[in-house]
Amino acid sequence: MGRAVVIGLARTGMALARTLRADGYAVLVVDRADTPALRDRAASLSPDIEVRLGGYPDDIATGASMVCPSPGVPWDAPELRVARELGVPVRSEIDLVFERCRGRIVGITGTNGKTTTTSLVAAILARADEPVHLGGNIGTPMLDRLGSVHAGDWVVLELSSFQLETVEAPRCSIACVLNVTPDHLDRHGDFEAYADLKRRIVPFASDAAVLGYDDEITRSMADIAVCPVHYFGLGIDRRSGTTVRDGVVVSIEDRSPIPVLPVAGIPLFGAHNVLNVLAAVAVARAAGIAPTAIATAVRDFRAVPHRLQTVLEHDGILWVNDSKATNTESAVMALQSFAGRPIVWIGGGKGMGTSSDGLAAAVARSARYAILNGESAAELDRSLAAQGFADRVVVPTLRDAVLRAQAVARPGDVVLLAPGFKSFDQFHDFEERGEVFSALVHDATSAVEKTR
């Protein structure tokens, strides 16, 4: 089989190394970092998998039969450019999943709402007693689990732009694009390039394309679909798809509305989550799932961790973890999710090449107090000052932000972590940021209880 080079020793790199070794390749895994955690991961691999930590040359693929980068490696990184010049195939984990998967793939992408919608679609399919596997940019790598996937099973994949740029032919049974707004421009260069990556799954969908109708970019993707198109949104009129009529989620089929469940039965915060439910319902109906099973699954669904997740309610103060709000649009939607309740907002993090002015305007409209921390705090502070928003403070860390929020929050308030920025200034990823936030909140409220 020859030699395969895996670049990066995170979860995806581990899955690639195991799979390629099982295929018969001599596997070399490389990573520019050298930490105790990486050494532990390397030690957990089979001893016949070679691991080199602490750096590697750009020509590491010389003599290899294949090179497989982790999603964090830019698709145009020097080592991948050299590999292509040498004629070495460059394959990603998700590319191998599309090639090898025996099940029916539902691919879900978009700037915001991917994880919630993907998780809800999987929950609906499971409630309907369909065999379903959840993966992609969520949970453990799908490549490690393909052995348990049988023909006819559903494989529901959350697909990021980082993953889609590595797959030339993402063949899905059902493809869903939720929305497209500027994000990851530091990686992809400009908005059009980013939008093109989201479009990529539509022309390869065989059974259905589910598209957000209220988003002009996703709506226009119907022009490149070669299968039936199902829209979701509030303005689809009598087009096929899901919408809201008189407070009820309905599926428009053959120009007739089929009731699914009342909007009041959706157990998630925010108008944006109504749209996520509409998308999931459209996907489920395209998959042939009965409205009763859909309604039951939606009613029983709870917020995915770090997505408008309730941490606790203490002394009349609701603490909410939306660490996954890593861009302006998702943070704005979070701020709009608590109409009628004062918000103490915690924001800031690592900037990714977009302006903070729109986020500052939303904070000025929706929050009564803003606590800014992290790398972008100074930028946010200037933007809020330009908005004339005075009730704000800059603190160094998330821990300081939680303590400040505890000091200023009053009964009836929502303390909302919806940063609007990436987590990489203080944390490994948004999950770690959300977990730390939750732990800090519990510690802070426990300390109060002990003084009573």
N, C-alpha and C positions, 0 to 999 in steps of 0.2 A: 504493500500500500504506500510505502514511502514515509516521509516525515511531515507532520502537521505542526505548525507553530500557532499557539494560542497566545494572544496579547491581552494581558489583564487577568488578575487572579481574584476577581470578585465572584458573585454567585454564577453569573453567566459563563465566565471563564472556567470555573470548576465543572459546570455541566458540559461545556465543549470538550474539555480535557478527558472527562470520563467517557463521553460518547465516542470520540475519535479513537481513543485507545481501544474501546470495545470493537470498533470497526477494523482494527488491525494496524492503525498508524503508529509509528514511533512519535510520541508527543513531547514537544517542548513548550512549556509555559513560561512566559516572561512578564515582568512587571517592573516599571521604573521605580516603584517604592520598595522599601524593605522595612517592614514593621513586625512587631510580635504577632499581630493578628494574621498577617500574610504568611508568616512562618508556620503558624498553627494550621492554616488552610493547606499549605504545601505538604505538611506532615500527614494530613488526613488523606491525601491522594495516594493512589497505588504507587509503590516504590519504583515501578518501571516507567513512571511519568517523570520526566526531567523538569525541574523548576529552577529558573534563574531570577533572582530578585536584585533590585538596586540599579537597574538600567540595562540597556541593550542597544546595539548599533542599528542604524536605519536599514541596513541590508540584512537584517536578521532572517529574512525569508529566503536568502540564497540557498539553493539546493532543496527547498521544500516543495512538497506536492500541493500544499494548501496552507493559507494563513487565515486565521479566524480572530478578528478583533472583538473585544467587548464593546457594548454600546457606547461607553464613554470615550472611545477612541474615535476622533473625527474621521469620516470616510475618506477625506483627502489628506490624512496625516502622512508625513514623509515616509514612514516605514511601509505604508500601504501603497504609496506612489511607486516606491522602489520595487515592491512585490509585483505590481502590475507591469512595470517596465521589464521585469525578469520573466514575465509570462506565468507567474504563480497565481492561481485562482484565489480571490479574496471572498470568503464566505462568512456570513454572520450566523449566530445561533437561530435567529428567527427565520432566516433564509432556509436553513436546514429543516426547521419545523415545517415550513410550507412545502418543501420538497418531499418530506417523509410522512407527513400526517395522513392517516387513513380515515380520519373522521371528517365531518362537515364543519368547515371553519366559519365562524361568525367573527369578522374583523371590525373592531370599533375604534375609531380615531376621532380627533378633534382637539382643539386647544384646551377646552375646559369640559369637565363632566365625564371624562372617559372612565375613570375608575368606578364611580357610582353607577353609571349606565351599564358597564360591563358586568359588574357584580350583580346588578339587578336582573339583567338578562339571564345570567347563569342561575340565579335563584328561581326565576320563573320557569325555566326549563326543568330544573330539578323538581319543582312543585308539581309539574305535569308528568313526573316519573320518566322523564327523558334522561338517558345517560349523558352527562355533561362534565366537561373538564374546563377549568378556569385557568387562564395563564396569560402569557405575553409580558406586558410591562407591569405585571401584578403577581405577587406571590413567588413561588419557586419556578425556576426556568422550565418551560414546557418540554424542552428537548430531553430532560431527564425522565419525563413521564410518558413519552410517546409509546412505550411498550404496553401501557395499560389502555391505550386508545384503540377501539375497534371500529370497523367500517359501520357507518350509521350513527356513531356517537357524535354529539355536538362538542366542538372545541371553541370556546369563546375567548377571544384574544383581545386584550387592550393593546393597541399599537401606537407607539410614540413616533414622532418625526424621526428620532434617532434610529429607530428600528426600520421604518419604512424606507429610509434612504439606502438601506442595505439590501433591499429586495426588489429585483426588477419586475417580477411577476407575482405579486401577492394574490394568489387565487383563493378567493373566498366563495362560499355558497351565498352568504349574505354579508354585504359590506355596509357599514354605517359611518357617516361623517357627521358629527354633531355641529361643529362651528369652527370657524377659522379666524383668529385674531392674532396680532403680532406677538411672537414669542420665540425664544431661542435664536434671535437674529444674530447673536455673536457667533453662533455655530453655523447657521445656514446662509448668512450673508445679507439677504434682503427678504422682504415679505413675500414676494412672488415665488422665490425659490422654496420658501417654507410652505406656502399654499400648494405648490405643485406636488410636494411630498404627500400632503393630505389627500390630494386628488388621486394619487397613484392606485388606491385600492378599488376605485369605482369601475374602471373599464374591465377589470378582471373578475368582477362579481358575476356568478352564473345564475343565481336564482332571484336575488332581489338586491336593490340598492336603497338604503334608508337614508334620507337626506334632510337636514334642517331647512325648513322652508323660510323661516324668518331671517336667516342669514343669507345675504345675496350671493356670497361666494359658494356656499354649499348648495344652494338652490340651483345655481348654474351648472353644477356637476351632472345634472340629469342629461345634459347634452352629450356626455361621453359614455353614458351607461348603455350596455347592450342587453340589459335584462329589465324586468318591470321595476319601476321606481315607486317607492312609498315615501311620502313626506311625513314630517311631524312638525308641529308648530301651531301658533295661535291664529294664523291667517290662511290656512290651506283651503278654506271654502269647501267645495265638494270634491277636491282632488283626493286620490287614494292615500290614506295615511291616518294619523291620529291627531286629535285636537281636543279642545274643550268647548262644550256646548252647554250653556245653562248650568255651569258648575259641575259638569260630568265629563270625565274622560271618555271619548268615543273613538271608535275606529271606523273611518269612512271606507266602505267597501261596496263596489258597484253603485256608488253615489248615495248609499244609504248609511246612516250612522248606527253603529252597533255599540250600545252602552257597555262600559267596562267597570268603572267605579267612580264614585264622587271624588272630586278634588279634595274635599275635606277628609277623605280616607287615606291620603298620602301622609305617611308619618315622618316627613323630612322638612327641615326649615327651608324657606326661600322659594321665590318664583322660578329661579333657575332649575331647582330640583323638580318642579312640575314639568319643565321641558325635558329633563333627563328621563322622567317617567314616561312621557309621551314617546320618546325615542325607543325606550325599552319595550313599550307596548307594540310599537310599529314593527320592531324586530321580531317579537314573539308571535305576532299575527302572521308575519311573513313566513315564520317557521311552522305555522299551523297550530299554534297553541290556543286552546279554548279561552274565552273571556273570563270564565269563572276561575280557572287556575291562575290566570294573570292577576285578577283582582285579589285573590287570597295571598299570593306571593308579595304583591305590592304592600298590602296592609301589614304583613308580618315583617317587612324589610326594615332594617335599622341602619343608621348612618354608618358608612364605611369609616374606619379609623382615620382621623386627621382631616375629615371632610365635614365641617359643621357638626362635629361630634361633641355632645354634651359631656363635659368632664365631671361636673357636679353642680348642684345648686345649694348654696350655703348662705344663711342669713338673708335670704331674698335676692341674692346675687347669682346669676347664671354665668358659669364659666364655660366657654366654648372654644374648642380646638379646631381651627381650620388651617393647620400648618400647610396643607396642600395648596392653599391659595398663594401660589408662587409667582403670579403675574398680576398686572393691574386689573384685568377683566374679572378674574376669579375673586380678588379682594373686594372689588366693587359689588359683585353679586352677593358676597357675604354680608357686606354692610347694609345691603338692601333687604336682608332676610329677617330683620327684627323690627319691622315697622311698629311704631308706638312705644318701643322700649329704648331708653337712653343707652348709648353704647360707649364703653371705655375701650378704645381700640389700641391694640398692640401691633405695631408694624415695623418693617425694616428688615434688611438682609443684604444679600449680594445682588447688585444690579446686573442686568443682562442686556444692556444696550438700548433700553427704552426709557422714555421720559417719565418722571413721577408726577407731572402736573395733573394728569387726569385722575390719578389716585388721590392726590391732595384735595382736589375739588370734591370728590365723593366723600372723603373724610370730613371735610368742612360741612357738607350737607347732612351727614348721617350720624356723626359722633359728637358726644358732648366733651370728650377729653381724648387726647392722643398721646401715646407713650411710644417713643421712637428709640430703636436700638439697632446695633449692627452697623455694617459698613456703609449703608445708604442713609443712616440717620441724619447726617448733616444736610444731604440733598433734600430729604423729605422735610426737614425743618425749614429750609429756605422756601420750598414750595408752599408749605402751609402758612408761612409768614406772608407770602405774596397773596394768599387767599384771605388774609386778615383773620386767620384762626389762631386765637391767642392761648387757648386752654391746651397746652401741649408741654411736653418735657422730653429731653434727650437723656437716655441712660446708656451705660456701656454694654450691658448684657441682657439676655432674656431673664435671668434671675432677678436682676434689678428691676426689670419691667414688671414682673409678677408682683414683687413687693410694693412697687409704686401703685399698681392697679389695686392691690388690696387696701392701700391707704386712702385712695380717692373714690373707690366704688361705694355706691349707696344701694339700699334695698330697692329692687326694681330694675337695677342696671344689668346689662349684659357686658361681661368682660370678654372681648372677642380677639383671639389671636388669628388674624388673617393678614399675614405679613405683606403680601404684594410683591415679594422678592424671593429669590432662591435662598437656600439655607446654608450655602457652602462657606459663608464667612465665619460661622460659629459651629457648624455641625456637618456631619457626613452627608446627611440627606434630610428631606422634610420629615421622614418618619422619626428620626432621632430628635429633631426639633420638637415635634409634637409630643413625643414620649417624655422629653425633659420638661416641657411646659406642663403636662398633666401631673408629673411627679412634683414639680414646684408648687402647683396649685394645692395639691393634697397636703404637702408639707406646711404650706403657709396657713391653710385653714385649720389643720390639726394643732398648730402652734397657738392659734387663737383660742381653740377649745380648751387647751391645757391651762390657760390663764384665767379661765372663768371659775 
